[in-house]
């Protein structure tokens, strides 16, 4: 077949991301090249999730082969050519371009793991761009836990015309909502591995994403891209019970200004990551304090719209920064009860996102 370098490079970049290092099965280091319905289909898997993507081109003869992902990706990325001719023979992939001929030894496609195909009808659909935004705002809060596999995933809650994503590591919680393009017939909850959700957020662009559910798998289909992932069995924590019903202090502040101030203060919190926030409604300032016995100390004031009572609370600054860096909003609202109660961050002006973070008790 003949295809453009740009299209092939894009497909290889997407499929290569699934492949990790140190695979015990050599075939898992490979990408499957397969002609299908007049296009080139590229597939990769790590046995937990799989990605299929399709590359347009001129197909002259049907065929399939697997080749090492890293080698083919690096080669195509660096070759100076607009078009590439691809053929396969005797478990070898032949690449021809301007002034270049390359042969890459591969493995038989028969050794490649079977990627599950969910045959059920579409469960629902969602706008890809909005879906990707919510994924970015939520997934970072998931845990990396082998002992508690449920919280190493992201909870997908489908209800009528809304999809709610939630992630927690028991120290913080992120929840985001996105409108569904088609209503679901009945409420449904599934837990999707956080790594699969992260990849989904990276590869899904604009356009409609179709969601299909199988017995133990979920499939996300977009134009020219498909991601299939296993589901995590188990019961997700009832996180709703830790969300406070009301707060005594609220502060609206510029997100970028808060990020810069937290980064500056963090230079003096190297021993334990702790920073103290003093919220004073009278002088309309958040004073951020940090100290280190080895480095020194810092106290920085930040203008804010503060209502309610004067309050002081201590956080792990990393938990604040990870949330703030995931949001696109100009202003955020920090909601506090007291020094030992969960606090919240919400974007100013929209109601589809909530971040709950536990304070550090001194």
C-alpha positions, 0 to 999 in steps of 0.5 A, a space after each residue: 500500500 501507499 500512504 503519506 508519512 504524516 498519516 502513518 506517523 500519526 497512527 503509529 504515535 497513537 498505537 505506540 503509547 499503549 506498549 510498555 517496557 519490559 513485556 515478557 511476551 515479545 509480541 506485545 512490543 509489536 504493532 499489528 499492520 493489517 489491511 482492512 476495507 481499503 485502509 491500513 489498520 494499526 493495532 496494539 495491546 498490553 492485554 489490559 487495553 488495546 487501540 485500533 486506528 485506521 490510516 488511509 492509503 492506496 491498497 494494492 494487495 491484502 496482508 498483515 504482519 507485526 513489527 516492533 513498535 519503537 523501531 517503526 515509530 522512530 524510523 517513520 518519524 525521522 525519515 525525510 519523505 512525503 509518501 511511503 510504500 509498504 509491503 510485507 513478505 516472509 515476516 518482513 516489512 518493506 518500506 520504500 520512500 524517496 532514496 530509502 529502502 528499509 526492511 524491518 523483521 517482524 513476527 507472524 500476525 497469528 501470534 498477536 493477541 486477539 483484541 475483544 470485539 464488543 458486538 452489543 449495540 451502542 450504549 450511548 454517545 458523547 462529544 469527544 472534545 468535552 469528554 476529553 476535558 472532563 477526563 483531564 480534570 478528573 483522572 489525575 486523582 485516581 490512586 495507583 493501588 494494587 491492594 485496592 484495584 477499585 480506586 486505581 480506576 475511574 468510576 463512570 456513572 451513566 444516568 439519563 443524559 449525564 455521564 459523571 466521572 469520579 476518581 479518588 485516592 482517599 486523600 482527594 476526590 475529583 468529580 466531573 460531568 459531561 452531557 451525553 448526546 444520546 440518553 441511556 435507557 437505564 443507569 449504569 456504573 462501571 470502573 475503567 482503569 485510570 491508565 486507559 482513561 488517560 490514553 482515551 483523553 489523549 487520543 480522542 479529539 473532536 467529533 462524536 465518541 460512541 461508547 459500547 459496553 460488554 460483560 467485562 469490557 468497554 469500547 470507545 469509538 471515534 472516527 478512525 480510532 477505537 480503544 477497548 479496555 477491560 473493566 475493574 471488578 468490585 465496588 467503588 467507594 461511596 464518595 458522595 458521603 464525604 462531600 460537605 453540604 456547606 462551608 463557612 469560608 469561600 474565596 474566589 481567586 485567579 487560578 494562574 495567580 494561585 498556581 504561581 504563589 503556590 509554586 513559590 511557597 513550595 520552595 520552602 516546603 521541601 521537607 513535608 510539602 505542607 503549606 498554610 493558607 490564611 483566609 481573611 475576609 476583612 483585608 480580602 487576602 489569602 496569605 500562603 505560608 511555608 517554612 523549612 528548617 533547612 531553607 528558610 520561610 516564606 509568606 505571600 499575600 494574594 488578593 481574593 474575594 473572600 466571604 464568610 469567616 476568617 479561616 486557616 488550613 494546611 494542605 499538601 501543596 501538590 494536591 492543590 497544584 495538580 487540580 489547578 493545573 488540570 483546569 482551564 478556568 480563569 478563576 476558581 473558588 476555594 471553599 473551607 469549613 475548618 482546619 480538620 474538614 475536607 475543603 473544595 475547589 470549584 471553577 467560578 461560573 460552572 457547576 460540572 466539576 468538584 474537587 475535594 481535598 483533605 487538609 493536613 492535620 498539624 
